[in-house]
Amino acid sequence: MDNYVRIDILLYILLAVVVVTGVVWIVVHRNFGRSILDMTKKIDREKEKYREMKQQMSNNIAHELRTPVSSIRGYLETLATCPDIDPARKQLFIERAYAQSIRLSDLIRDIALISKIEEASSKLVKGNVNLRKISEEVFEEFKEAIAGNGVNVENMLPADLEIVANRTLVYAVFRNLVENSLKYGGEHITVHIECSGHKSGLYQFKYYDTGKGVAREHLKRLFERFYRVQEGRTRDAGGSGLGLSIVRNAISFHGGDITALAHHGGGLEYRFSLHR
């Protein structure tokens, strides 16, 4: 009799184990299924977001390319169809067509660079880069504009400051910051760059100019592609509208970030970091 009781108890226990195991299996697999479904939906949303972003980028690029191409075509068409045009006016059209061709070239260069950062970053080679030398090369590139606008340069970067980085991208960071100061800061300003310290494996940098600056409501949007503080501002100055977007992406590639703020002495200030 006791043996039969023990067998019944064992059967009940076994049945209970089977039931519990079945319930757990159902719950786990249902939750797993939900997780898979949620993950699939999230991936689909990200794909759609990326598709919309690429579409917007393509539309913006087409819009930006249309302006210089139309201008160049218009000037050349006038020169080709009006052989008796006044020499002074002819020279003016040639100079304007040349200026638009430079803008077109800059736009194509910047589009290629930002596409490479986003879509082929694994192919970007890193090596030892001396930041002092990079900054000096940038200031040398713009020496005529610096002298012509009476700009005072304060390059406070140490001579031995080196990081492991992609040289092209680091050069683009400094070049675009300096170029923006020269285009929009005005005359007789100071341009300042320094390494303000390091923490958590990152060098901290401060770059500012004492120029005109921008209103505070624009600061958070300065790094958006083709964003303009004033409509036509970038076009009039000859820029591509991608400079600060390249800066942000290049810094992000090197493990850092960047913020824009109003400089306390007037002008615009950038604080950014780069991986050591």
Rosetta blueprint (number, residue, H / E / L):
1 M L
2 D H
3 N H
4 Y H
5 V H
6 R H
7 I H
8 D H
9 I H
10 L H
11 L H
12 Y H
13 I H
14 L H
15 L H
16 A H
17 V H
18 V H
19 V H
20 V H
21 T H
22 G H
23 V H
24 V H
25 W H
26 I H
27 V H
28 V H
29 H H
30 R H
31 N H
32 F H
33 G H
34 R H
35 S H
36 I H
37 L H
38 D H
39 M H
40 T H
41 K H
42 K H
43 I H
44 D H
45 R H
46 E H
47 K H
48 E H
49 K H
50 Y H
51 R H
52 E H
53 M H
54 K H
55 Q H
56 Q H
57 M H
58 S H
59 N H
60 N H
61 I H
62 A H
63 H H
64 E H
65 L H
66 R H
67 T H
68 P H
69 V H
70 S H
71 S H
72 I H
73 R H
74 G H
75 Y H
76 L H
77 E H
78 T H
79 L H
80 A H
81 T H
82 C L
83 P L
84 D L
85 I L
86 D L
87 P H
88 A H
89 R H
90 K H
91 Q H
92 L H
93 F H
94 I H
95 E H
96 R H
97 A H
98 Y H
99 A H
100 Q H
101 S H
102 I H
103 R H
104 L H
105 S H
106 D H
107 L H
108 I H
109 R H
110 D H
111 I H
112 A H
113 L H
114 I H
115 S H
116 K H
117 I H
118 E H
119 E H
120 A L
121 S H
122 S H
123 K H
124 L L
125 V L
126 K L
127 G E
128 N E
129 V E
130 N E
131 L H
132 R H
133 K H
134 I H
135 S H
136 E H
137 E H
138 V H
139 F H
140 E H
141 E H
142 F L
143 K H
144 E H
145 A H
146 I H
147 A H
148 G H
149 N L
150 G L
151 V L
152 N E
153 V E
154 E E
155 N E
156 M L
157 L L
158 P L
159 A L
160 D L
161 L L
162 E E
163 I E
164 V E
165 A E
166 N L
167 R H
168 T H
169 L H
170 V H
171 Y H
172 A H
173 V H
174 F H
175 R H
176 N H
177 L H
178 V H
179 E H
180 N H
181 S H
182 L H
183 K H
184 Y H
185 G L
186 G L
187 E L
188 H L
189 I L
190 T E
191 V E
192 H E
193 I E
194 E E
195 C E
196 S E
197 G E
198 H E
199 K E
200 S L
201 G L
202 L E
203 Y E
204 Q E
205 F E
206 K E
207 Y E
208 Y E
209 D E
210 T L
211 G L
212 K L
213 G L
214 V L
215 A L
216 R H
217 E H
218 H H
219 L H
220 K H
221 R H
222 L L
223 F L
224 E L
225 R L
226 F L
227 Y L
228 R L
229 V L
230 Q L
231 E L
232 G L
233 R H
234 T H
235 R H
236 D H
237 A H
238 G L
239 G L
240 S L
241 G L
242 L L
243 G H
244 L H
245 S H
246 I H
247 V H
248 R H
249 N H
250 A H
251 I H
252 S H
253 F H
254 H L
255 G L
256 G L
257 D L
258 I E
259 T E
260 A E
261 L E
262 A E
263 H L
264 H L
265 G L
266 G L
267 G L
268 L E
269 E E
270 Y E
271 R E
272 F E
273 S E
274 L E
275 H E
276 R L
